[in-house]
Amino acid sequence: MTSRLDSLTSAASDWERLRVVVAGIGVSGFAAADALVERGARVVVLDAAAGHAHRERAVILQTLGAEVRLGRDAVTTMPDVAGAAPDVVVTSPGWRPDHPVLAGAAAVGVPVWSEVELAWRMRPASGAAPWLTLTGTNGKTTTTTMLASILTAAGLRSAAVGNAGTPVLEAVLHPHPYDVLAVELSSFQLHSTSSVHPRASACLNVAPDHLDWHGSLDAYTRDKGRVYQSTELACVYNVADPVTEQLVRDADVIEGCRAIGFTLGVPGPSMLGVVDDVLADRAFVAERRTSAAELATLDDVRAGAGGVDGDRPAPHVVADALAAAALARAHGVPAIAVRNGLRGLRPSPHRLARVAEADGVTWVDDSKATNPHAADAALRGFDHVVWIAGGLAKGAGQDAFDALVRAHAGRLRGAVLIGRDRDLLHAALARHAPNVPVIDVSVTQTGAVAGERAEGPRDSSPRGGVDALMDMVADAAASMARPGDTVLLAPACASMDQFESYAQRGDEFAGAVRRRAARGSASGTEG
């Protein structure tokens, strides 16, 4: 069967009667099953969940000809397809390699593909849009959005696709072809992707994250490094993160591919960097040893990031802009398009989004800061912070939270802790910021909310009383905030212990802030 799989290199290949198990009926799983059934493959779709959205998708896929099995009993073993072992399993990002279905496939030699791998193999046989791919522990979505905006400003039909947006497969099979795709890839997707040949690629940074999924930092780092494999023109790395440069050195790339660095300092040859508040390119200019091209100013970056006039954009936002510019320049985009694309950008939701300002206190939603590395970047942008943190640590250890608190103890006015793994934050604050007041807000097993000055972690139940939870969080934060402070939701943890997603967590926070402001207006006070 390997020889047949090797022949599947475009949408026009012979997919007829291929036996496929699709693991997951979420957005990417649905797209994969739909595309496969349309091309005559025999498809069995599995998902442990059986909620309303899952059942709706199941009805559609069954109507098209797929077999769909929902519920916990459906995912205990790898199933047969049409009475025989599957030829391939297409997995959704959330499925760990040791899941019984995927482990069962590995045990009998059945290949496992990501939806991204399937998308690459379903590109048009000719004229396929090149991919500009990027990954990183933090900043992926912001950078992908910046990149797509720059490409569009250059007059190219493009889109930001992949991990946090439109499934890559949908973009590849779109009836109106794209000129180039900005592809965000998670470590989960990269783990089961092997055939992609990107035009240019980037790894923004590597910090401990998802260690519960990958098993170790080394394994996580290796999967991040897969973004560089088979790159054609440019591998973009972060000068401030030597791990990313080493991943470039280790990658098997197309001969002639260049290593391109980005830095917040003055760039050397074959780098992009910052000179006197100007984003400068010394990589994609003819005389890069002696000259540079001006791409944009920090004001352009600030304007696109939704900053306030006069503010300097946060350092990690500038780094993201440089990485996006490097990928775009590798594709041949002119300098003016970088400026126009960055300036015309609209901020991503839940990424340092200003929710409100009242009585001199600014409320900021960075719910997308789902690990300590991302929270570190968020905290660096403010001088005096009431910090809202906690949730699922995803395998991050005590050392990571100790380092985070130690780095920012001097800027913390207070902390409000939520979520299952907040004991890690409790311990870090007690060790490295013992004078910072901490309020613990928890959801009890009945869904009621309890809040008190913290003496230790409390139990919390999933998805219970989230409205009341965030109302209590807002009140607790307001009790510690002073004029000039920022109340910052930058949890350093994932959200799924209490919320459906980081987006819901951010929405609930914003709603609570607005409800509190409305109550204050009605009573004539914000206190």
C-alpha positions as CSV (number, residue, x, y, z in Angstrom):
1,M,0.0,0.0,0.0
2,T,3.0,2.3,0.5
3,S,3.5,2.5,-3.3
4,R,-0.1,3.6,-3.7
5,L,0.1,6.2,-1.0
6,D,3.3,7.5,-2.6
7,S,1.4,8.1,-5.8
8,L,-1.2,10.4,-4.1
9,T,0.4,13.7,-4.9
10,S,-2.5,15.8,-6.1
11,A,-6.2,16.2,-6.1
12,A,-6.2,14.5,-9.5
13,S,-4.5,11.3,-8.2
14,D,-6.5,8.1,-7.8
15,W,-8.1,8.3,-4.4
16,E,-10.9,5.9,-5.4
17,R,-11.6,3.2,-2.8
18,L,-8.8,4.2,-0.6
19,R,-9.6,3.0,2.9
20,V,-9.3,5.9,5.4
21,V,-10.0,6.4,9.1
22,V,-10.4,10.0,10.0
23,A,-9.7,10.6,13.7
24,G,-11.9,13.5,14.8
25,I,-15.0,15.3,13.4
26,G,-14.0,18.8,14.3
27,V,-13.2,21.5,11.7
28,S,-10.1,19.8,10.2
29,G,-11.5,16.3,10.5
30,F,-14.7,17.3,8.7
31,A,-12.8,18.9,5.9
32,A,-10.6,15.8,5.5
33,A,-13.5,13.4,5.4
34,D,-15.5,15.6,3.0
35,A,-12.6,15.9,0.6
36,L,-11.8,12.1,0.7
37,V,-15.4,11.0,0.2
38,E,-15.8,13.4,-2.7
39,R,-12.9,11.6,-4.4
40,G,-14.3,8.1,-3.9
41,A,-12.4,7.1,-0.8
42,R,-14.0,4.8,1.8
43,V,-14.1,6.7,5.0
44,V,-14.8,5.9,8.7
45,V,-14.9,9.0,11.0
46,L,-14.4,8.6,14.7
47,D,-14.9,11.0,17.6
48,A,-15.4,10.4,21.3
49,A,-17.6,13.4,21.6
50,A,-21.3,13.3,20.5
51,G,-22.5,16.9,21.0
52,H,-24.9,18.8,18.8
53,A,-22.2,20.1,16.5
54,H,-20.7,16.7,16.2
55,R,-24.0,15.1,15.3
56,E,-24.8,17.8,12.7
57,R,-21.5,17.1,11.0
58,A,-22.1,13.4,11.2
59,V,-25.4,13.7,9.4
60,I,-23.8,15.6,6.6
61,L,-20.9,13.1,6.2
62,Q,-23.2,10.1,6.3
63,T,-25.4,11.7,3.6
64,L,-22.2,12.0,1.5
65,G,-21.3,8.4,2.0
66,A,-19.0,8.2,5.0
67,E,-19.5,6.0,8.1
68,V,-19.4,8.0,11.3
69,R,-19.0,6.6,14.8
70,L,-19.4,8.9,17.8
71,G,-19.0,8.3,21.5
72,R,-16.3,6.9,23.8
73,D,-16.9,3.3,22.7
74,A,-16.1,4.4,19.1
75,V,-12.5,5.3,19.8
76,T,-11.2,2.4,21.8
77,T,-9.4,0.6,18.9
78,M,-8.5,1.3,15.3
79,P,-11.5,0.1,13.2
80,D,-11.6,-1.8,9.9
81,V,-12.8,0.1,6.8
82,A,-15.0,-1.9,4.4
83,G,-13.9,-5.1,6.1
84,A,-10.2,-4.6,6.0
85,A,-7.4,-2.6,7.8
86,P,-7.3,1.0,6.7
87,D,-4.7,2.2,4.2
88,V,-4.1,5.4,6.2
89,V,-5.3,7.3,9.2
90,V,-5.9,11.0,9.0
91,T,-5.7,12.5,12.5
92,S,-6.9,15.8,14.0
93,P,-4.4,17.9,16.0
94,G,-5.8,17.0,19.5
95,W,-5.2,13.3,19.2
96,R,-2.1,12.2,21.0
97,P,0.2,9.6,19.3
98,D,-0.5,7.2,22.2
99,H,-4.3,7.3,21.6
100,P,-5.5,3.7,21.1
101,V,-6.6,4.5,17.5
102,L,-3.3,6.0,16.5
103,A,-1.2,3.6,18.5
104,G,-3.1,0.7,16.9
105,A,-2.3,2.1,13.5
106,A,1.4,2.4,14.3
107,A,1.4,-1.2,15.7
108,V,0.3,-2.7,12.3
109,G,2.3,-0.2,10.1
110,V,-0.6,1.9,9.0
111,P,0.7,5.5,8.2
112,V,-0.8,8.4,10.1
113,W,-1.2,11.7,8.3
114,S,-2.2,15.1,9.6
115,E,-4.9,17.1,7.7
116,V,-1.9,19.3,6.6
117,E,-0.2,16.3,5.0
118,L,-3.5,15.4,3.2
119,A,-3.8,19.0,2.1
120,W,-0.3,19.0,0.6
121,R,-1.1,15.8,-1.3
122,M,-4.4,17.2,-2.6
123,R,-2.9,20.4,-4.2
124,P,-3.6,20.9,-7.9
125,A,-1.4,18.9,-10.2
126,S,-0.1,22.2,-11.7
127,G,-0.1,25.8,-10.7
128,A,-0.5,25.0,-7.0
129,A,0.0,28.0,-4.6
130,P,3.3,27.9,-2.7
131,W,3.2,27.7,1.0
132,L,4.9,30.0,3.5
133,T,4.9,28.0,6.7
134,L,5.5,29.0,10.3
135,T,5.4,27.6,13.8
136,G,6.6,28.6,17.3
137,T,5.5,28.2,20.8
138,N,4.0,31.8,20.8
139,G,3.1,34.4,18.2
140,K,2.1,32.0,15.4
141,T,-1.4,33.4,14.8
142,T,-0.3,37.0,15.0
143,T,2.6,36.4,12.6
144,T,0.4,34.4,10.2
145,T,-2.1,37.2,10.1
146,M,0.6,39.8,9.5
147,L,2.1,37.7,6.7
148,A,-1.3,37.3,5.0
149,S,-1.9,41.0,5.2
150,I,1.5,41.8,3.7
151,L,0.9,39.3,0.8
152,T,-2.5,40.9,0.2
153,A,-1.0,44.4,0.2
154,A,1.4,43.1,-2.5
155,G,-1.7,42.3,-4.7
156,L,-1.6,38.6,-4.2
157,R,-4.6,36.5,-3.5
158,S,-3.7,35.0,-0.1
159,A,-5.1,33.8,3.2
160,A,-4.0,32.9,6.7
161,V,-4.8,29.2,7.1
162,G,-3.9,26.3,9.3
163,N,-3.8,25.9,13.1
164,A,-6.0,28.7,14.2
165,G,-8.0,29.5,11.1
166,T,-9.4,28.0,7.9
167,P,-8.3,24.3,7.5
168,V,-5.4,24.2,4.9
169,L,-7.4,21.6,3.0
170,E,-10.3,24.0,2.4
171,A,-7.9,26.6,1.0
172,V,-6.1,24.1,-1.2
173,L,-9.4,22.9,-2.7
174,H,-11.0,26.4,-3.0
175,P,-12.7,26.9,-6.3
176,H,-10.9,30.2,-6.8
177,P,-7.2,29.4,-6.5
178,Y,-4.8,31.3,-4.2
179,D,-1.5,32.8,-5.3
180,V,0.2,32.0,-2.0
181,L,-0.8,30.7,1.4
182,A,0.3,31.8,4.9
183,V,0.2,28.5,6.8
184,E,0.3,28.3,10.6
185,L,1.4,24.9,11.9
186,S,1.2,23.6,15.4
187,S,3.6,21.0,16.8
188,F,0.7,18.5,16.7
189,Q,0.2,19.0,13.0
190,L,3.9,18.9,12.2
191,H,4.3,15.6,14.1
192,S,2.3,13.8,11.4
193,T,3.5,15.8,8.4
194,S,6.3,14.7,6.1
195,S,5.8,15.7,2.5
196,V,5.4,19.5,2.6
197,H,8.0,21.5,0.6
198,P,7.4,25.1,1.7
199,R,8.7,28.1,-0.3
200,A,9.9,29.6,3.0
201,S,9.5,28.6,6.6
202,A,10.0,30.0,10.1
203,C,10.1,28.9,13.7
204,L,9.5,31.9,15.9
205,N,10.6,30.5,19.2
206,V,10.7,27.3,21.3
207,A,9.8,27.2,25.0
208,P,8.3,24.3,27.0
209,D,4.7,23.7,26.0
210,H,2.4,20.7,25.4
211,L,4.8,18.4,27.1
212,D,1.9,16.3,28.2
213,W,1.2,15.6,24.5
214,H,4.8,15.2,23.2
215,G,6.3,13.5,26.3
216,S,9.4,15.7,26.5
217,L,10.9,19.0,25.5
218,D,13.3,17.3,23.1
219,A,10.4,15.6,21.3
220,Y,8.4,18.9,21.2
221,T,11.4,20.7,19.8
222,R,12.0,18.1,17.1
223,D,8.4,18.4,16.0
224,K,8.8,22.2,15.8
225,G,11.9,21.7,13.7
226,R,10.0,19.8,11.1
227,V,8.7,23.1,9.7
228,Y,12.1,23.6,8.1
229,Q,12.3,20.2,6.3
230,S,12.5,20.5,2.5
231,T,12.2,24.3,2.5
232,E,13.1,25.7,-0.9
233,L,14.3,29.3,-0.5
234,A,14.6,30.6,3.1
235,C,14.5,29.2,6.6
236,V,13.8,32.1,9.0
237,Y,15.0,31.8,12.6
238,N,15.0,34.0,15.7
239,V,18.5,35.3,16.5
240,A,17.4,35.7,20.2
241,D,16.5,32.0,20.4
242,P,19.5,29.8,19.5
243,V,17.3,26.7,19.4
244,T,15.6,27.9,16.3
245,E,18.9,28.5,14.5
246,Q,20.1,25.0,15.5
247,L,16.9,23.6,14.1
248,V,17.7,25.3,10.8
249,R,21.2,23.8,10.9
250,D,19.8,20.3,11.5
251,A,17.1,20.5,8.8
252,D,17.3,18.7,5.4
253,V,16.5,21.5,3.0
254,I,16.6,22.1,-0.7
255,E,20.1,23.0,-2.0
256,G,20.5,26.7,-2.1
257,C,18.0,27.4,0.7
258,R,19.3,30.3,2.9
259,A,19.2,30.8,6.6
260,I,17.6,34.2,7.4
261,G,17.7,35.7,11.0
262,F,15.4,38.2,12.6
263,T,16.5,40.4,15.5
264,L,15.3,43.3,17.6
265,G,18.8,44.7,17.3
266,V,20.7,46.0,14.4
267,P,20.7,43.3,11.7
268,G,23.8,41.7,10.2
269,P,24.0,40.4,6.7
270,S,21.2,37.9,5.9
271,M,19.1,39.3,8.7
272,L,16.1,41.6,9.3
273,G,16.2,43.9,12.4
274,V,15.6,47.3,13.8
275,V,17.6,50.4,13.2
276,D,16.5,53.7,14.7
277,D,12.8,52.7,14.9
278,V,12.9,51.3,11.4
279,L,12.4,47.7,10.3
280,A,15.4,47.1,8.1
281,D,16.2,44.2,5.6
282,R,19.8,43.2,5.1
283,A,18.8,39.8,3.6
284,F,16.8,40.4,0.5
285,V,18.8,43.3,-1.0
286,A,21.5,43.2,-3.7
287,E,24.2,44.7,-1.5
288,R,23.3,43.2,1.8
289,R,26.9,43.6,3.2
290,T,26.8,47.3,2.9
291,S,23.2,48.4,2.7
292,A,19.6,47.7,3.9
293,A,16.1,48.3,2.7
294,E,13.6,50.2,4.9
295,L,10.5,48.0,5.3
296,A,8.4,49.9,7.9
297,T,8.6,51.9,11.1
298,L,7.6,50.9,14.6
299,D,4.7,53.3,14.2
300,D,3.5,51.2,11.3
301,V,3.7,48.1,13.5
302,R,1.9,49.9,16.4
303,A,-0.9,51.1,14.2
304,G,-1.6,47.6,12.9
305,A,-1.4,46.0,16.3
306,G,-4.0,48.4,17.7
307,G,-1.7,50.3,20.0
308,V,-2.2,53.8,21.3
309,D,-0.5,56.7,19.6
310,G,2.8,57.3,21.2
311,D,3.2,53.8,22.6
312,R,6.0,51.6,21.4
313,P,4.8,48.2,20.2
314,A,5.6,45.3,22.5
315,P,8.9,43.7,21.6
316,H,7.3,40.3,20.8
317,V,4.9,42.1,18.3
318,V,7.9,43.7,16.6
319,A,9.6,40.3,16.4
320,D,6.5,38.8,14.9
321,A,6.4,41.6,12.3
322,L,10.0,40.9,11.4
323,A,9.4,37.2,10.9
324,A,6.3,37.9,8.7
325,A,8.3,40.4,6.7
326,A,11.2,37.9,6.2
327,L,8.8,35.2,4.9
328,A,7.1,37.7,2.6
329,R,10.4,39.1,1.3
330,A,11.6,35.5,0.6
331,H,8.6,35.2,-1.7
332,G,9.6,38.4,-3.5
333,V,7.2,40.9,-2.0
334,P,8.4,44.5,-2.4
335,A,9.3,46.6,0.7
336,I,6.3,48.9,0.3
337,A,3.9,46.0,0.7
338,V,5.5,45.1,4.1
339,R,4.7,48.6,5.4
340,N,1.2,48.7,3.9
341,G,0.4,45.2,5.1
342,L,1.5,45.9,8.7
343,R,-0.2,49.2,8.9
344,G,-3.4,47.9,7.5
345,L,-3.6,44.9,9.9
346,R,-6.4,44.4,12.3
347,P,-5.5,43.1,15.8
348,S,-6.2,39.4,16.5
349,P,-8.9,38.8,19.1
350,H,-7.7,37.9,22.6
351,R,-4.1,39.0,21.9
352,L,-3.4,42.1,24.0
353,A,-6.8,43.4,23.2
354,R,-7.8,46.5,25.2
355,V,-11.3,45.8,26.6
356,A,-12.0,48.9,28.6
357,E,-10.5,51.8,30.6
358,A,-12.3,53.2,33.7
359,D,-11.0,55.3,36.6
360,G,-7.5,55.2,35.1
361,V,-7.4,51.4,35.0
362,T,-6.9,49.7,31.7
363,W,-8.3,46.1,31.2
364,V,-6.5,43.9,28.7
365,D,-7.5,40.5,27.3
366,D,-4.5,38.3,26.4
367,S,-6.4,35.0,26.9
368,K,-4.3,33.6,24.0
369,A,-1.3,33.6,26.4
370,T,-1.7,29.9,27.2
371,N,1.8,29.1,28.5
372,P,4.4,30.8,30.6
373,H,6.4,32.0,27.6
374,A,3.4,33.8,26.1
375,A,2.5,35.3,29.5
376,D,6.1,36.6,29.9
377,A,5.8,38.5,26.6
378,A,2.5,40.0,27.7
379,L,3.6,41.1,31.1
380,R,6.7,42.8,29.7
381,G,4.4,45.4,28.0
382,F,3.1,46.9,31.2
383,D,4.6,48.6,34.3
384,H,2.0,47.9,37.0
385,V,-0.2,44.9,36.6
386,V,-3.0,43.1,38.4
387,W,-2.5,39.7,36.8
388,I,-5.2,37.2,36.2
389,A,-3.7,33.7,35.7
390,G,-4.3,30.0,35.9
391,G,-5.9,27.1,34.1
392,L,-4.3,23.9,32.6
393,A,-0.5,23.9,32.7
394,K,-0.2,21.4,29.8
395,G,2.8,19.7,31.4
396,A,4.7,22.9,32.2
397,G,6.7,22.4,35.4
398,Q,7.1,24.5,38.5
399,D,10.4,25.9,37.2
400,A,8.7,27.6,34.3
401,F,6.2,29.4,36.6
402,D,8.9,30.2,39.1
403,A,11.0,31.9,36.3
404,L,7.9,33.8,35.1
405,V,7.0,35.2,38.5
406,R,10.6,35.9,39.4
407,A,11.0,38.0,36.2
408,H,7.9,40.1,36.8
409,A,7.5,40.3,40.6
410,G,8.4,44.0,40.6
411,R,5.5,44.9,38.3
412,L,2.8,42.9,40.0
413,R,0.2,44.9,42.0
414,G,-1.8,41.8,42.7
415,A,-2.8,38.4,41.3
416,V,-6.1,36.7,40.8
417,L,-5.8,33.0,40.3
418,I,-8.3,30.6,38.6
419,G,-8.2,27.1,37.2
420,R,-7.1,23.6,38.0
421,D,-3.3,24.0,38.1
422,R,-3.2,27.4,39.9
423,D,-1.3,25.7,42.7
424,L,1.8,26.1,40.5
425,L,1.2,29.8,40.4
426,H,0.5,30.0,44.1
427,A,3.8,28.3,44.9
428,A,5.7,30.6,42.5
429,L,4.1,33.8,43.9
430,A,4.8,32.6,47.5
431,R,8.5,32.1,46.7
432,H,9.3,35.0,44.5
433,A,6.6,37.7,45.2
434,P,5.5,37.0,48.8
435,N,4.3,40.6,49.3
436,V,2.0,40.6,46.3
437,P,-1.7,40.1,47.4
438,V,-3.3,37.0,45.8
439,I,-7.1,36.3,45.5
440,D,-8.2,32.8,44.7
441,V,-11.4,32.5,42.6
442,S,-12.7,29.0,42.2
443,V,-15.8,27.3,40.8
444,T,-17.1,24.7,43.2
445,Q,-18.6,21.3,42.3
446,T,-22.1,22.8,42.3
447,G,-21.0,25.6,40.0
448,A,-21.1,28.3,42.7
449,V,-18.2,30.7,42.9
450,A,-16.0,31.2,45.8
451,G,-13.4,33.9,46.2
452,E,-11.0,34.7,49.1
453,R,-7.5,35.7,49.9
454,A,-5.5,32.7,48.9
455,E,-4.0,30.3,51.3
456,G,-3.8,27.5,48.8
457,P,-5.5,26.0,45.7
458,R,-9.1,25.0,45.7
459,D,-10.8,22.3,43.6
460,S,-12.6,23.5,40.5
461,S,-15.1,21.7,38.2
462,P,-15.0,22.0,34.4
463,R,-17.1,24.6,32.7
464,G,-19.2,25.5,35.7
465,G,-20.6,29.0,36.3
466,V,-18.2,30.8,34.0
467,D,-20.2,34.0,33.9
468,A,-20.2,34.1,37.7
469,L,-16.5,33.1,37.7
470,M,-15.4,36.0,35.6
471,D,-17.7,38.5,37.4
472,M,-15.9,37.5,40.6
473,V,-12.5,37.7,38.8
474,A,-13.3,41.3,37.6
475,D,-14.4,42.4,41.1
476,A,-11.3,40.8,42.7
477,A,-9.0,42.5,40.2
478,A,-10.7,45.9,40.6
479,S,-10.2,45.7,44.4
480,M,-6.5,45.7,43.9
481,A,-6.0,48.0,40.9
482,R,-5.0,51.6,41.2
483,P,-5.2,54.4,38.6
484,G,-2.4,53.8,36.1
485,D,-2.5,50.1,36.5
486,T,-3.4,47.4,33.9
487,V,-5.6,44.5,34.7
488,L,-4.1,41.8,32.5
489,L,-5.7,38.4,31.6
490,A,-2.6,36.5,30.6
491,P,-3.3,33.1,32.1
492,A,0.0,31.3,31.3
493,C,-2.2,28.2,31.0
494,A,-4.7,26.6,28.7
495,S,-8.4,27.1,29.2
496,M,-10.2,23.8,28.8
497,D,-10.6,23.0,32.5
498,Q,-13.2,25.7,32.9
499,F,-13.9,27.0,29.3
500,E,-14.5,25.7,25.9
501,S,-11.5,27.6,24.5
502,Y,-9.2,30.5,25.2
503,A,-11.6,32.5,23.0
504,Q,-14.5,31.8,25.3
505,R,-12.3,32.7,28.3
506,G,-11.4,36.0,26.8
507,D,-15.0,36.7,25.8
508,E,-16.2,35.9,29.3
509,F,-13.6,38.3,30.7
510,A,-14.6,41.1,28.4
511,G,-18.2,40.5,29.3
512,A,-17.5,40.7,33.0
513,V,-15.5,43.9,32.6
514,R,-18.4,45.5,30.7
515,R,-21.0,44.3,33.2
516,R,-18.9,45.7,36.0
517,A,-18.6,49.1,34.2
518,A,-22.4,49.1,33.6
519,R,-23.0,48.5,37.3
520,G,-20.7,51.3,38.2
521,S,-22.3,53.7,35.8
522,A,-25.7,52.8,37.2
523,S,-24.6,53.4,40.8
524,G,-22.5,56.4,40.0
525,T,-19.3,54.7,41.0
526,E,-16.8,52.1,39.7
527,G,-15.8,50.9,43.1
